[in-house]
Amino acid sequence: GRTLSGQTIGGFYTSVRHANAFAYGINCGLGAAQMRPFLKQLATLGEGYISCYPNAGLPNAMGEYDEGPEEMAEALRDFMERGLVNLIGGCCGTTPEHITAMKR
């Protein structure tokens, strides 16, 4: 697949690898579930930590985000348990309740 900007994950990583960053990651544009295939690929390429800052799901017809704190936290927990990510957070639609659920 391709990111919303049109890049493949391999292309993205190749374009930033020279920076020797502390972490490489994916944020915004997608909910956690939609990020899974991209993270799986990035985890095999990365020479550093992997970060993931998804939206609280995809926006609905009103531009609001419907993914609840527990659902988002469970997806991120799964990513961490599978070794796909090291750093987590949230982007659009993420509330303090989402962050609290991630901490548990």
C-alpha atoms as a printed R data frame, in Angstrom:
    type eleno elety resid chain resno       x      y      z
1   ATOM     1    CA   GLY     A     1   0.000  0.000  0.000
2   ATOM     2    CA   ARG     A     2   0.810  3.663 -0.061
3   ATOM     3    CA   THR     A     3   0.524  6.410  2.482
4   ATOM     4    CA   LEU     A     4  -1.852  9.324  1.939
5   ATOM     5    CA   SER     A     5   1.063 11.262  0.437
6   ATOM     6    CA   GLY     A     6   1.487  8.520 -2.165
7   ATOM     7    CA   GLN     A     7   4.731  7.020 -0.868
8   ATOM     8    CA   THR     A     8   5.360  3.409 -0.075
9   ATOM     9    CA   ILE     A     9   6.768  2.745  3.379
10  ATOM    10    CA   GLY     A    10  10.001  1.594  1.770
11  ATOM    11    CA   GLY     A    11  10.196  4.848 -0.189
12  ATOM    12    CA   PHE     A    12   9.497  6.879  2.932
13  ATOM    13    CA   TYR     A    13  12.182  5.082  4.913
14  ATOM    14    CA   THR     A    14  14.733  5.414  2.124
15  ATOM    15    CA   SER     A    15  14.058  9.160  1.936
16  ATOM    16    CA   VAL     A    16  14.653  9.751  5.674
17  ATOM    17    CA   ARG     A    17  17.132  7.024  6.613
18  ATOM    18    CA   HIS     A    18  20.159  9.271  6.056
19  ATOM    19    CA   ALA     A    19  19.060 11.406  9.029
20  ATOM    20    CA   ASN     A    20  19.911  8.634 11.507
21  ATOM    21    CA   ALA     A    21  16.870  9.629 13.528
22  ATOM    22    CA   PHE     A    22  16.132  8.370 17.025
23  ATOM    23    CA   ALA     A    23  12.751  7.130 15.762
24  ATOM    24    CA   TYR     A    24  10.795  6.752 12.536
25  ATOM    25    CA   GLY     A    25   7.063  6.591 12.514
26  ATOM    26    CA   ILE     A    26   3.603  7.092 11.179
27  ATOM    27    CA   ASN     A    27   1.083  9.646 12.365
28  ATOM    28    CA   CYS     A    28  -2.288 11.100 11.433
29  ATOM    29    CA   GLY     A    29  -4.446 10.352  8.417
30  ATOM    30    CA   LEU     A    30  -5.396  6.857  9.583
31  ATOM    31    CA   GLY     A    31  -6.766  5.060 12.593
32  ATOM    32    CA   ALA     A    32  -4.678  2.425 14.357
33  ATOM    33    CA   ALA     A    33  -6.293 -0.483 12.500
34  ATOM    34    CA   GLN     A    34  -5.495  1.068  9.127
35  ATOM    35    CA   MET     A    35  -1.865  1.686 10.182
36  ATOM    36    CA   ARG     A    36  -1.131 -1.970 10.969
37  ATOM    37    CA   PRO     A    37   0.186 -3.038  7.513
38  ATOM    38    CA   PHE     A    38   2.378  0.063  7.266
39  ATOM    39    CA   LEU     A    39   3.828 -0.499 10.737
40  ATOM    40    CA   LYS     A    40   4.529 -4.147 10.003
41  ATOM    41    CA   GLN     A    41   6.619 -3.125  7.024
42  ATOM    42    CA   LEU     A    42   8.356 -0.227  8.793
43  ATOM    43    CA   ALA     A    43   9.275 -2.501 11.707
44  ATOM    44    CA   THR     A    44  11.268 -4.693  9.318
45  ATOM    45    CA   LEU     A    45  13.124 -1.724  7.795
46  ATOM    46    CA   GLY     A    46  13.806  0.579 10.701
47  ATOM    47    CA   GLU     A    47  17.180  1.057 12.307
48  ATOM    48    CA   GLY     A    48  15.778  2.871 15.307
49  ATOM    49    CA   TYR     A    49  12.644  3.088 17.343
50  ATOM    50    CA   ILE     A    50   9.240  3.026 15.639
51  ATOM    51    CA   SER     A    51   6.503  5.473 16.621
52  ATOM    52    CA   CYS     A    52   2.785  5.390 15.981
53  ATOM    53    CA   TYR     A    53   0.398  8.312 16.501
54  ATOM    54    CA   PRO     A    54  -2.918  7.314 14.903
55  ATOM    55    CA   ASN     A    55  -6.151  9.246 14.750
56  ATOM    56    CA   ALA     A    56  -9.018  8.038 16.923
57  ATOM    57    CA   GLY     A    57 -10.336  6.137 13.898
58  ATOM    58    CA   LEU     A    58 -11.286  7.618 10.568
59  ATOM    59    CA   PRO     A    59 -13.452 10.748 10.498
60  ATOM    60    CA   ASN     A    60 -17.182 10.176 10.158
61  ATOM    61    CA   ALA     A    61 -19.513 12.183  7.881
62  ATOM    62    CA   MET     A    62 -19.480 15.041 10.406
63  ATOM    63    CA   GLY     A    63 -15.674 15.140 10.608
64  ATOM    64    CA   GLU     A    64 -15.661 13.643 14.100
65  ATOM    65    CA   TYR     A    65 -13.675 10.652 15.333
66  ATOM    66    CA   ASP     A    66 -15.617  7.734 16.774
67  ATOM    67    CA   GLU     A    67 -12.942  5.327 18.005
68  ATOM    68    CA   GLY     A    68 -13.183  5.165 21.769
69  ATOM    69    CA   PRO     A    69 -10.273  5.214 24.199
70  ATOM    70    CA   GLU     A    70 -10.320  1.496 24.975
71  ATOM    71    CA   GLU     A    71 -10.538  0.433 21.332
72  ATOM    72    CA   MET     A    72  -7.622  2.645 20.342
73  ATOM    73    CA   ALA     A    73  -5.555  1.599 23.363
74  ATOM    74    CA   GLU     A    74  -6.160 -2.085 22.613
75  ATOM    75    CA   ALA     A    75  -4.905 -1.690 19.032
76  ATOM    76    CA   LEU     A    76  -1.776  0.131 20.224
77  ATOM    77    CA   ARG     A    77  -1.215 -2.447 22.969
78  ATOM    78    CA   ASP     A    78  -1.313 -5.170 20.318
79  ATOM    79    CA   PHE     A    79   1.245 -3.284 18.213
80  ATOM    80    CA   MET     A    80   3.557 -3.036 21.225
81  ATOM    81    CA   GLU     A    81   3.150 -6.705 22.176
82  ATOM    82    CA   ARG     A    82   4.000 -7.737 18.607
83  ATOM    83    CA   GLY     A    83   7.128 -5.564 18.617
84  ATOM    84    CA   LEU     A    84   5.850 -3.244 15.887
85  ATOM    85    CA   VAL     A    85   6.218  0.009 17.840
86  ATOM    86    CA   ASN     A    86   8.206  1.507 20.687
87  ATOM    87    CA   LEU     A    87   6.579  4.934 21.046
88  ATOM    88    CA   ILE     A    88   2.833  5.581 20.995
89  ATOM    89    CA   GLY     A    89   0.508  8.549 21.121
90  ATOM    90    CA   GLY     A    90  -2.481  9.930 19.310
91  ATOM    91    CA   CYS     A    91  -3.398 12.529 16.719
92  ATOM    92    CA   CYS     A    92  -6.766 13.826 15.498
93  ATOM    93    CA   GLY     A    93  -9.679 12.935 17.752
94  ATOM    94    CA   THR     A    94  -7.432 11.770 20.581
95  ATOM    95    CA   THR     A    95  -8.618 13.003 23.960
96  ATOM    96    CA   PRO     A    96  -7.109 12.904 27.458
97  ATOM    97    CA   GLU     A    97  -9.245  9.793 28.015
98  ATOM    98    CA   HIS     A    98  -7.509  8.088 25.072
99  ATOM    99    CA   ILE     A    99  -4.081  8.869 26.544
100 ATOM   100    CA   THR     A   100  -5.171  7.603 29.963
101 ATOM   101    CA   ALA     A   101  -6.344  4.328 28.397
102 ATOM   102    CA   MET     A   102  -2.980  3.965 26.619
103 ATOM   103    CA   LYS     A   103  -1.145  4.315 29.925
104 ATOM   104    CA   ARG     A   104  -2.944  1.297 31.417
